[in-house]
Amino acid sequence: DPNTYEMMEEEDENVPEVVYDGVEMWAQPKESSTEEYEGPNAYEMMEEEDENVPEVVYDGIEMWEGSTEDYEDPNTYEMMEEEDKVVYDSFGLYDEGGNVVAESMEYDESEEYYESFEGGGGGGRYATFGWRIPGGECTWPGPTMRMSRGKTYGLFVRGSGNEDTVTNIHTHGLHIPGHGNADDVTRTVSGSDVIIYEYHIPTYHMGGTHWYHAHWHHHSEQFVGGGAFGMLIVEDGSNVGTGVDAGVEAFLKNEKIFIASNHEDIYGPFVVNGVEGDLESYDFNSDEWYRLRILTVNLDPNTSSRTISFGDECQAYAIAHDGIFRFEVPARTAQNDFSIGDASRLDVAIRCASDSTISINDETVATIKAGQPSTKSVVPSPFKSSIEGQSWSSTRPDYLADLRDAITYYTYELKLDETNINQQTYSLEKPLCLGHSDVQYGSIYEWELRLSYHPLHLHIYPMQVVSENNECGENHEYGEFYDTITIRNEGMGRSRCKVRIAFVDVGGKTLMQCHLFKHGDQGAMAFFHVVGGPTQPDEPRVHECASGLCDEPVSIPLCSSGESLNT
C-alpha cells in the first residue's frame, strides 16, 4: 500500500525495513535515486512499467534525481510551491482530491490559473473536503460552532453539489439523541440537497469543548483527512459550579483555541489551526491565566496518543477532559506535559511569564508571545478567590454524576480490533447486543475495555474511569469522565480498563467505534439500542430534495425481539 507504507517489522515504529509500491516489495537502501526507498515522508518506489508509480518522487523535503516540475507527490497531488492548489502531470490536471479536472491541458504557472481551481482557502489549510457557512470560505479546520444551554438549533447541511459525494455530520461529545432528526450517523446528504439536523441542548447540559466531523461509513478517513471537521463549543452559561466567582468567570471566557491535525496521507507533523508554513502564534499577557481549548485530530492509524508540552516559562493545570469539567477544578498539580488520545479534548488553565512554545511529541507546533502584564479590572483566575491551590466544584448533571459507589445493572467486556468489536463487524442489519440484549434506559453499566492502542469512542454517553490501578493508562484519571478512552501504557498489551456509564436522559440507537478513522471505516464500529427512554422525532428532516427521496430513516433491528425501530 503506497499510501500507508506498512512496516514489515512491528518492533520498528519509525522506519520500515522494506516498502511496497503496489507491485512488489523493495528492500532498502538502494543506490539508484530512481529505484529506491526515499525520504521519511513518502516511502515511494520507482518502477517505470508500473503505471501507478510516477517517474519521480517527492518525499516532503526535495525532488530526487530525474525530477521534473510538472508532476509531484502521487499521494496528495501537492505542488512544490505552497500557493499551488492544483497539479498537472502528463495525463491531465488534478484537483487536491486526485480527481481529473481536465485532460491534456497545458500546465500554467500563472496565479490567475490557480485561483480558478482553489474553490476557497482562507486563513486555514486548504480543505479538500470541508465545511463552510454560506458566503464563507472552505477552510481546514471548518468554522467553530457555538451553542448555548437551553436552546434548540436547526443545522441546515447542504451537499457539495456532487451527487457521488455522500456525507453527513456528527457532533462529537454532545449528550443529545443519536436517532431521529438529531445526531444520527446513518443520515446522508449529497448533490444540492439540504437536510436539517435538530439539536436540543438541554439546560442541564454541561458547557464544554467538543467538535464535529463527517461520519459517513467507509469515507470518514477520506473526508476528515481532507478537512471536514471543526470545533464545537457549548457555552458554560450560569451555575457552572460551587465557588465560581468573578475571577473564575473571567478566566473561563478568556479563551484561546488550539486545533492540532495531520493529513490523511502525510501523517505528520501536526498543524495547529490550519496554519502552514509558519507556526501558529498566540499572544498572551504575561502572567495572565488563559483557558486553552485543545483538540487533536489524528489520521495516522498506527498511533493513537501523543504528548502536548508547554515550555518551562509556562504553568498549566488541567480543568476539563473531553469537554467535561473535572469534579474539582483545576487539578491539584501543575503540569508541563499532558498525554492525550485521539479525538479527545483537553482544557487547561495556562499562564506564561515570558515567550514560550507548545510542542507535540517534542516537535514545536506553536509559539506563545508574552507581552505586558494584564491591566484588566477583573483578573482572570482558575482558582477560587484567586488563591492558587484553591479549587472549585463543578455542577454535575445526572449523566455526569459520580458512579463509583453506584449499583451497576450489568457488566460487559468489550474488545476492539482493526475491523471489528467483539468479533462483530459494522452492520446495519445486526446491532451489538450487550449480554444478548439491548441496553435498559435508566440503568448503569460497567464495561471492561480491552483496547490495546485502539481508542474507544462512545457516542452520547460519557464514560467514568473506575479502574484505580492505572489500567486505563496515563491519558485518563481515576474518577474522571471521558467520551473516548485510549490506553497509553507501553508494554501493557490489552489492559482491563473499567468504566461506568449512566444511560439516562437519551434513548434510542447509538454507536460505539474505534476512533482511528481507518479502523472505523474497516468495520470497527457498532450500533446498539438503549430501550425504554425518550425518542427523537424524525421531522423536520429534509429542506430541499432534488430527487424526491432524500435522507430516509434507517431501521436497525433490536436485540430482544428482532423487531426494528426507525430510531
BAGUVEX-85815 format. One record per residue (C-alpha): y, z, x. Coordinates in steps of 0.25 Angstrom, whole numbers, plus 5000, padded with zeros to 4 digits. Example, Ala and Ser with C-alpha at 12.3 -4.5 7.8 and 13.67 -1.06 7.14 Angstrom:
// BAGUVEX-85815
{y 4982	z 5031	x 5049}
{y 4996	z 5029	x 5055}
// end
This chain:
// BAGUVEX-85815
{y 5000	z 5000	x 5000}
{y 5013	z 4995	x 5007}
{y 5022	z 5004	x 4999}
{y 5015	z 5017	x 5001}
{y 5009	z 5015	x 5015}
{y 4998	z 5025	x 5012}
{y 4993	z 5033	x 5024}
{y 4979	z 5032	x 5029}
{y 4979	z 5045	x 5035}
{y 4982	z 5057	x 5026}
{y 4986	z 5066	x 5037}
{y 4997	z 5057	x 5042}
{y 5008	z 5060	x 5032}
{y 5019	z 5051	x 5038}
{y 5014	z 5038	x 5045}
{y 5001	z 5031	x 5041}
{y 4991	z 5026	x 5052}
{y 4989	z 5013	x 5044}
{y 4997	z 5006	x 5034}
{y 4993	z 4996	x 5023}
{y 5001	z 4983	x 5019}
{y 4994	z 4979	x 5007}
{y 4984	z 4971	x 5014}
{y 4977	z 4979	x 5025}
{y 4978	z 4992	x 5034}
{y 4986	z 4991	x 5047}
{y 4985	z 5002	x 5058}
{y 4998	z 5006	x 5065}
{y 5004	z 5003	x 5074}
{y 5004	z 4988	x 5078}
{y 5013	z 4981	x 5088}
{y 5018	z 4970	x 5079}
{y 5030	z 4973	x 5071}
{y 5026	z 4963	x 5060}
{y 5012	z 4968	x 5059}
{y 5013	z 4983	x 5059}
{y 5016	z 4996	x 5052}
{y 5031	z 4998	x 5053}
{y 5040	z 5010	x 5051}
{y 5039	z 5023	x 5043}
{y 5044	z 5018	x 5030}
{y 5037	z 5004	x 5027}
{y 5023	z 5005	x 5033}
{y 5023	z 4990	x 5030}
{y 5013	z 4980	x 5038}
{y 5015	z 4965	x 5041}
{y 5005	z 4954	x 5037}
{y 5011	z 4941	x 5034}
{y 5000	z 4936	x 5026}
{y 5001	z 4948	x 5017}
{y 5012	z 4943	x 5006}
{y 5014	z 4958	x 5003}
{y 5019	z 4961	x 5016}
{y 5032	z 4955	x 5022}
{y 5034	z 4949	x 5036}
{y 5043	z 4960	x 5040}
{y 5044	z 4975	x 5037}
{y 5056	z 4985	x 5035}
{y 5052	z 5000	x 5038}
{y 5064	z 5006	x 5033}
{y 5071	z 5006	x 5047}
{y 5071	z 4992	x 5052}
{y 5065	z 4978	x 5051}
{y 5053	z 4975	x 5060}
{y 5050	z 4962	x 5068}
{y 5051	z 4950	x 5061}
{y 5061	z 4955	x 5051}
{y 5070	z 4947	x 5042}
{y 5082	z 4950	x 5034}
{y 5076	z 4945	x 5021}
{y 5064	z 4954	x 5018}
{y 5063	z 4969	x 5020}
{y 5055	z 4980	x 5015}
{y 5043	z 4975	x 5006}
{y 5042	z 4988	x 4998}
{y 5057	z 4991	x 4994}
{y 5063	z 4977	x 4995}
{y 5075	z 4984	x 5002}
{y 5084	z 4977	x 5011}
{y 5089	z 4981	x 5025}
{y 5103	z 4983	x 5020}
{y 5104	z 4995	x 5011}
{y 5114	z 4987	x 5001}
{y 5104	z 4977	x 4999}
{y 5097	z 4978	x 4985}
{y 5088	z 4966	x 4985}
{y 5079	z 4960	x 4995}
{y 5075	z 4946	x 4998}
{y 5062	z 4940	x 5004}
{y 5057	z 4926	x 5006}
{y 5050	z 4927	x 4992}
{y 5062	z 4932	x 4984}
{y 5073	z 4942	x 4980}
{y 5068	z 4956	x 4976}
{y 5075	z 4968	x 4970}
{y 5072	z 4982	x 4974}
{y 5060	z 4983	x 4965}
{y 5054	z 4972	x 4973}
{y 5055	z 4962	x 4961}
{y 5058	z 4948	x 4964}
{y 5073	z 4945	x 4959}
{y 5073	z 4930	x 4963}
{y 5064	z 4921	x 4971}
{y 5068	z 4913	x 4984}
{y 5082	z 4918	x 4984}
{y 5092	z 4918	x 4996}
{y 5094	z 4931	x 5002}
{y 5109	z 4934	x 5000}
{y 5115	z 4946	x 5008}
{y 5128	z 4946	x 5000}
{y 5132	z 4959	x 4993}
{y 5134	z 4952	x 4980}
{y 5120	z 4947	x 4980}
{y 5114	z 4961	x 4982}
{y 5123	z 4967	x 4971}
{y 5117	z 4957	x 4961}
{y 5104	z 4964	x 4963}
{y 5108	z 4978	x 4964}
{y 5107	z 4982	x 4950}
{y 5114	z 4995	x 4953}
{y 5114	z 5005	x 4964}
{y 5126	z 5014	x 4964}
{y 5126	z 5027	x 4973}
{y 5112	z 5029	x 4974}
{y 5100	z 5022	x 4980}
{y 5097	z 5008	x 4973}
{y 5088	z 5010	x 4961}
{y 5076	z 5000	x 4959}
{y 5073	z 5007	x 4947}
{y 5083	z 5017	x 4941}
{y 5091	z 5023	x 4930}
{y 5106	z 5022	x 4927}
{y 5115	z 5025	x 4915}
{y 5122	z 5013	x 4908}
{y 5133	z 5007	x 4917}
{y 5128	z 5015	x 4929}
{y 5120	z 5010	x 4941}
{y 5105	z 5012	x 4944}
{y 5104	z 5021	x 4956}
{y 5094	z 5029	x 4963}
{y 5093	z 5040	x 4958}
{y 5098	z 5038	x 4944}
{y 5109	z 5045	x 4937}
{y 5108	z 5060	x 4935}
{y 5105	z 5065	x 4921}
{y 5111	z 5078	x 4916}
{y 5107	z 5085	x 4903}
{y 5111	z 5098	x 4896}
{y 5102	z 5108	x 4890}
{y 5102	z 5108	x 4875}
{y 5105	z 5093	x 4873}
{y 5097	z 5081	x 4869}
{y 5098	z 5068	x 4877}
{y 5095	z 5053	x 4874}
{y 5092	z 5045	x 4886}
{y 5092	z 5030	x 4884}
{y 5084	z 5023	x 4894}
{y 5085	z 5008	x 4895}
{y 5075	z 4999	x 4903}
{y 5078	z 4991	x 4915}
{y 5079	z 4978	x 4908}
{y 5065	z 4974	x 4913}
{y 5054	z 4974	x 4903}
{y 5044	z 4976	x 4914}
{y 5051	z 4989	x 4919}
{y 5046	z 5000	x 4911}
{y 5051	z 5014	x 4913}
{y 5055	z 5028	x 4907}
{y 5061	z 5041	x 4912}
{y 5056	z 5055	x 4914}
{y 5065	z 5067	x 4914}
{y 5058	z 5075	x 4925}
{y 5060	z 5090	x 4923}
{y 5065	z 5091	x 4909}
{y 5058	z 5100	x 4899}
{y 5058	z 5090	x 4887}
{y 5047	z 5083	x 4879}
{y 5039	z 5073	x 4887}
{y 5036	z 5065	x 4874}
{y 5043	z 5058	x 4862}
{y 5056	z 5052	x 4866}
{y 5059	z 5062	x 4877}
{y 5053	z 5063	x 4891}
{y 5040	z 5054	x 4889}
{y 5036	z 5046	x 4901}
{y 5028	z 5037	x 4892}
{y 5041	z 5031	x 4887}
{y 5045	z 5018	x 4892}
{y 5057	z 5008	x 4893}
{y 5059	z 4994	x 4898}
{y 5067	z 4982	x 4897}
{y 5080	z 4984	x 4890}
{y 5074	z 4995	x 4880}
{y 5081	z 5009	x 4879}
{y 5073	z 5021	x 4876}
{y 5078	z 5035	x 4872}
{y 5074	z 5048	x 4879}
{y 5077	z 5060	x 4871}
{y 5079	z 5073	x 4880}
{y 5082	z 5086	x 4873}
{y 5086	z 5097	x 4884}
{y 5084	z 5110	x 4877}
{y 5094	z 5121	x 4879}
{y 5083	z 5129	x 4886}
{y 5080	z 5118	x 4896}
{y 5083	z 5123	x 4910}
{y 5094	z 5115	x 4917}
{y 5089	z 5109	x 4930}
{y 5087	z 5097	x 4939}
{y 5078	z 5086	x 4934}
{y 5076	z 5071	x 4936}
{y 5072	z 5059	x 4928}
{y 5064	z 5047	x 4933}
{y 5056	z 5035	x 4928}
{y 5042	z 5039	x 4924}
{y 5034	z 5026	x 4919}
{y 5020	z 5027	x 4924}
{y 5016	z 5018	x 4935}
{y 5030	z 5016	x 4939}
{y 5037	z 5029	x 4941}
{y 5036	z 5028	x 4956}
{y 5042	z 5014	x 4956}
{y 5053	z 5018	x 4947}
{y 5057	z 5031	x 4953}
{y 5055	z 5025	x 4967}
{y 5065	z 5015	x 4963}
{y 5076	z 5025	x 4958}
{y 5072	z 5028	x 4943}
{y 5075	z 5043	x 4944}
{y 5087	z 5053	x 4943}
{y 5091	z 5068	x 4942}
{y 5092	z 5075	x 4928}
{y 5099	z 5088	x 4927}
{y 5098	z 5097	x 4915}
{y 5111	z 5105	x 4916}
{y 5110	z 5120	x 4917}
{y 5119	z 5124	x 4905}
{y 5120	z 5139	x 4902}
{y 5110	z 5150	x 4902}
{y 5105	z 5146	x 4916}
{y 5101	z 5160	x 4920}
{y 5104	z 5175	x 4921}
{y 5114	z 5178	x 4932}
{y 5120	z 5164	x 4931}
{y 5135	z 5166	x 4934}
{y 5147	z 5157	x 4936}
{y 5143	z 5155	x 4951}
{y 5129	z 5151	x 4947}
{y 5134	z 5141	x 4936}
{y 5144	z 5135	x 4946}
{y 5133	z 5133	x 4956}
{y 5123	z 5127	x 4946}
{y 5134	z 5116	x 4943}
{y 5137	z 5114	x 4958}
{y 5126	z 5104	x 4960}
{y 5122	z 5093	x 4969}
{y 5111	z 5082	x 4967}
{y 5100	z 5079	x 4977}
{y 5090	z 5068	x 4973}
{y 5081	z 5064	x 4984}
{y 5072	z 5052	x 4982}
{y 5064	z 5042	x 4990}
{y 5059	z 5028	x 4987}
{y 5046	z 5022	x 4980}
{y 5043	z 5014	x 4993}
{y 5050	z 5021	x 5004}
{y 5046	z 5036	x 5002}
{y 5057	z 5042	x 5011}
{y 5067	z 5046	x 5015}
{y 5073	z 5053	x 5003}
{y 5086	z 5048	x 4998}
{y 5096	z 5058	x 4991}
{y 5103	z 5054	x 4978}
{y 5100	z 5039	x 4981}
{y 5110	z 5039	x 4994}
{y 5104	z 5030	x 5004}
{y 5110	z 5027	x 5018}
{y 5118	z 5039	x 5019}
{y 5113	z 5053	x 5016}
{y 5117	z 5060	x 5003}
{y 5128	z 5069	x 5005}
{y 5132	z 5082	x 4998}
{y 5146	z 5088	x 4998}
{y 5145	z 5103	x 4997}
{y 5156	z 5114	x 4999}
{y 5152	z 5123	x 5010}
{y 5144	z 5136	x 5006}
{y 5145	z 5132	x 4991}
{y 5132	z 5132	x 4983}
{y 5127	z 5119	x 4976}
{y 5115	z 5116	x 4967}
{y 5108	z 5105	x 4973}
{y 5099	z 5098	x 4963}
{y 5087	z 5091	x 4971}
{y 5077	z 5081	x 4966}
{y 5067	z 5074	x 4975}
{y 5061	z 5060	x 4970}
{y 5049	z 5056	x 4979}
{y 5042	z 5043	x 4979}
{y 5032	z 5045	x 4990}
{y 5018	z 5048	x 4985}
{y 5014	z 5055	x 4997}
{y 5023	z 5066	x 4997}
{y 5028	z 5076	x 4986}
{y 5036	z 5087	x 4993}
{y 5048	z 5088	x 5002}
{y 5057	z 5098	x 5008}
{y 5072	z 5098	x 5006}
{y 5080	z 5105	x 5016}
{y 5095	z 5109	x 5017}
{y 5102	z 5111	x 5031}
{y 5104	z 5125	x 5037}
{y 5118	z 5124	x 5033}
{y 5114	z 5126	x 5018}
{y 5108	z 5137	x 5010}
{y 5099	z 5133	x 4998}
{y 5092	z 5140	x 4986}
{y 5082	z 5135	x 4976}
{y 5087	z 5136	x 4962}
{y 5078	z 5127	x 4953}
{y 5065	z 5119	x 4955}
{y 5063	z 5106	x 4946}
{y 5075	z 5109	x 4938}
{y 5071	z 5123	x 4935}
{y 5079	z 5135	x 4939}
{y 5071	z 5146	x 4947}
{y 5069	z 5159	x 4940}
{y 5078	z 5165	x 4950}
{y 5090	z 5156	x 4955}
{y 5091	z 5154	x 4966}
{y 5079	z 5156	x 4975}
{y 5079	z 5169	x 4983}
{y 5079	z 5162	x 4996}
{y 5088	z 5151	x 5002}
{y 5080	z 5138	x 5008}
{y 5084	z 5126	x 5016}
{y 5071	z 5119	x 5013}
{y 5065	z 5116	x 4999}
{y 5052	z 5110	x 4996}
{y 5052	z 5101	x 4984}
{y 5041	z 5092	x 4978}
{y 5042	z 5078	x 4971}
{y 5050	z 5077	x 4959}
{y 5055	z 5091	x 4960}
{y 5069	z 5096	x 4959}
{y 5076	z 5108	x 4967}
{y 5089	z 5114	x 4964}
{y 5095	z 5122	x 4976}
{y 5107	z 5130	x 4978}
{y 5113	z 5126	x 4991}
{y 5125	z 5128	x 5000}
{y 5129	z 5124	x 5013}
{y 5138	z 5130	x 5024}
{y 5140	z 5116	x 5031}
{y 5135	z 5102	x 5031}
{y 5120	z 5101	x 5029}
{y 5109	z 5091	x 5026}
{y 5098	z 5090	x 5015}
{y 5084	z 5085	x 5020}
{y 5071	z 5081	x 5014}
{y 5059	z 5083	x 5023}
{y 5068	z 5085	x 5035}
{y 5076	z 5072	x 5033}
{y 5090	z 5073	x 5029}
{y 5093	z 5067	x 5016}
{y 5107	z 5072	x 5012}
{y 5119	z 5079	x 5019}
{y 5128	z 5091	x 5014}
{y 5142	z 5091	x 5018}
{y 5148	z 5105	x 5016}
{y 5163	z 5105	x 5014}
{y 5173	z 5116	x 5012}
{y 5169	z 5129	x 5004}
{y 5170	z 5129	x 4989}
{y 5183	z 5133	x 4982}
{y 5176	z 5133	x 4968}
{y 5181	z 5145	x 4959}
{y 5167	z 5148	x 4955}
{y 5158	z 5148	x 4967}
{y 5144	z 5141	x 4964}
{y 5133	z 5151	x 4968}
{y 5118	z 5150	x 4964}
{y 5117	z 5165	x 4965}
{y 5120	z 5175	x 4954}
{y 5134	z 5182	x 4956}
{y 5135	z 5172	x 4969}
{y 5127	z 5182	x 4977}
{y 5117	z 5175	x 4986}
{y 5103	z 5180	x 4983}
{y 5107	z 5184	x 4968}
{y 5098	z 5175	x 4959}
{y 5099	z 5172	x 4944}
{y 5088	z 5170	x 4934}
{y 5087	z 5156	x 4927}
{y 5085	z 5156	x 4912}
{y 5070	z 5152	x 4909}
{y 5067	z 5144	x 4896}
{y 5053	z 5145	x 4891}
{y 5048	z 5133	x 4899}
{y 5052	z 5139	x 4912}
{y 5048	z 5154	x 4909}
{y 5040	z 5161	x 4919}
{y 5025	z 5159	x 4917}
{y 5019	z 5167	x 4928}
{y 5015	z 5178	x 4919}
{y 5012	z 5169	x 4907}
{y 4999	z 5167	x 4900}
{y 4994	z 5153	x 4902}
{y 4987	z 5145	x 4891}
{y 4979	z 5136	x 4901}
{y 4977	z 5134	x 4916}
{y 4975	z 5120	x 4921}
{y 4972	z 5113	x 4934}
{y 4980	z 5100	x 4938}
{y 4976	z 5091	x 4950}
{y 4985	z 5079	x 4954}
{y 4981	z 5067	x 4961}
{y 4988	z 5054	x 4964}
{y 4982	z 5047	x 4952}
{y 4978	z 5058	x 4942}
{y 4980	z 5072	x 4937}
{y 4967	z 5080	x 4936}
{y 4960	z 5066	x 4938}
{y 4967	z 5060	x 4926}
{y 4976	z 5048	x 4928}
{y 4988	z 5046	x 4919}
{y 4985	z 5041	x 4905}
{y 4992	z 5039	x 4892}
{y 4978	z 5040	x 4885}
{y 4973	z 5053	x 4891}
{y 4982	z 5065	x 4893}
{y 4979	z 5076	x 4903}
{y 4972	z 5087	x 4896}
{y 4974	z 5101	x 4902}
{y 4961	z 5108	x 4899}
{y 4957	z 5097	x 4890}
{y 4968	z 5100	x 4880}
{y 4983	z 5098	x 4878}
{y 4993	z 5108	x 4883}
{y 4997	z 5118	x 4872}
{y 5012	z 5119	x 4869}
{y 5018	z 5133	x 4872}
{y 5007	z 5136	x 4882}
{y 5008	z 5140	x 4897}
{y 4998	z 5133	x 4906}
{y 4995	z 5136	x 4921}
{y 4992	z 5123	x 4929}
{y 4985	z 5124	x 4943}
{y 4990	z 5112	x 4950}
{y 4982	z 5105	x 4961}
{y 4992	z 5095	x 4966}
{y 4991	z 5092	x 4981}
{y 5004	z 5086	x 4984}
{y 5005	z 5079	x 4970}
{y 5018	z 5084	x 4963}
{y 5014	z 5088	x 4948}
{y 5026	z 5086	x 4938}
{y 5025	z 5091	x 4924}
{y 5034	z 5085	x 4914}
{y 5042	z 5094	x 4905}
{y 5035	z 5108	x 4908}
{y 5039	z 5115	x 4921}
{y 5028	z 5122	x 4929}
{y 5029	z 5136	x 4935}
{y 5023	z 5139	x 4948}
{y 5013	z 5151	x 4947}
{y 5006	z 5150	x 4960}
{y 5010	z 5161	x 4969}
{y 5003	z 5157	x 4982}
{y 5011	z 5145	x 4985}
{y 5001	z 5135	x 4980}
{y 5012	z 5127	x 4973}
{y 5018	z 5124	x 4987}
{y 5031	z 5126	x 4993}
{y 5038	z 5117	x 4983}
{y 5036	z 5128	x 4972}
{y 5039	z 5143	x 4970}
{y 5031	z 5153	x 4962}
{y 5036	z 5155	x 4948}
{y 5046	z 5143	x 4948}
{y 5045	z 5131	x 4939}
{y 5044	z 5116	x 4943}
{y 5041	z 5103	x 4935}
{y 5034	z 5097	x 4948}
{y 5024	z 5104	x 4957}
{y 5022	z 5099	x 4971}
{y 5013	z 5107	x 4980}
{y 5018	z 5106	x 4995}
{y 5010	z 5115	x 5004}
{y 5004	z 5108	x 5016}
{y 4989	z 5108	x 5016}
{y 4987	z 5115	x 5003}
{y 4980	z 5103	x 4996}
{y 4979	z 5105	x 4981}
{y 4985	z 5119	x 4979}
{y 4983	z 5126	x 4966}
{y 4997	z 5127	x 4961}
{y 4998	z 5135	x 4948}
{y 5009	z 5132	x 4938}
{y 5012	z 5136	x 4923}
{y 5019	z 5128	x 4912}
{y 5024	z 5132	x 4899}
{y 5022	z 5121	x 4889}
{y 5034	z 5125	x 4880}
{y 5046	z 5118	x 4873}
{y 5040	z 5104	x 4874}
{y 5027	z 5098	x 4869}
{y 5020	z 5084	x 4869}
{y 5015	z 5076	x 4880}
{y 5020	z 5078	x 4895}
{y 5016	z 5073	x 4908}
{y 5012	z 5078	x 4922}
{y 5011	z 5070	x 4934}
{y 5011	z 5069	x 4949}
{y 5025	z 5066	x 4953}
{y 5022	z 5058	x 4965}
{y 5026	z 5045	x 4957}
{y 5016	z 5036	x 4963}
{y 5005	z 5046	x 4959}
{y 5010	z 5047	x 4945}
{y 5010	z 5032	x 4943}
{y 4996	z 5032	x 4948}
{y 4992	z 5041	x 4937}
{y 4994	z 5056	x 4942}
{y 5001	z 5059	x 4928}
{y 4996	z 5064	x 4915}
{y 5001	z 5067	x 4901}
{y 4997	z 5080	x 4893}
{y 5001	z 5085	x 4880}
{y 5008	z 5098	x 4876}
{y 5004	z 5100	x 4862}
{y 5010	z 5109	x 4851}
{y 5024	z 5108	x 4855}
{y 5037	z 5101	x 4850}
{y 5037	z 5086	x 4850}
{y 5048	z 5076	x 4854}
{y 5051	z 5065	x 4844}
{y 5049	z 5050	x 4849}
{y 5062	z 5045	x 4843}
{y 5073	z 5041	x 4847}
{y 5065	z 5033	x 4857}
{y 5070	z 5019	x 4859}
{y 5084	z 5014	x 4859}
{y 5083	z 4999	x 4862}
{y 5070	z 4991	x 4862}
{y 5069	z 4976	x 4864}
{y 5054	z 4975	x 4862}
{y 5053	z 4983	x 4849}
{y 5043	z 4992	x 4855}
{y 5048	z 5002	x 4865}
{y 5044	z 5015	x 4871}
{y 5033	z 5018	x 4861}
{y 5028	z 5033	x 4861}
{y 5015	z 5034	x 4869}
{y 5004	z 5043	x 4864}
{y 4996	z 5052	x 4873}
{y 4983	z 5058	x 4868}
{y 4981	z 5073	x 4866}
{y 4970	z 5080	x 4873}
{y 4966	z 5089	x 4862}
{y 4963	z 5078	x 4851}
{y 4964	z 5065	x 4857}
{y 4976	z 5062	x 4848}
{y 4989	z 5056	x 4853}
{y 5003	z 5060	x 4852}
{y 5016	z 5052	x 4853}
{y 5022	z 5063	x 4861}
// end
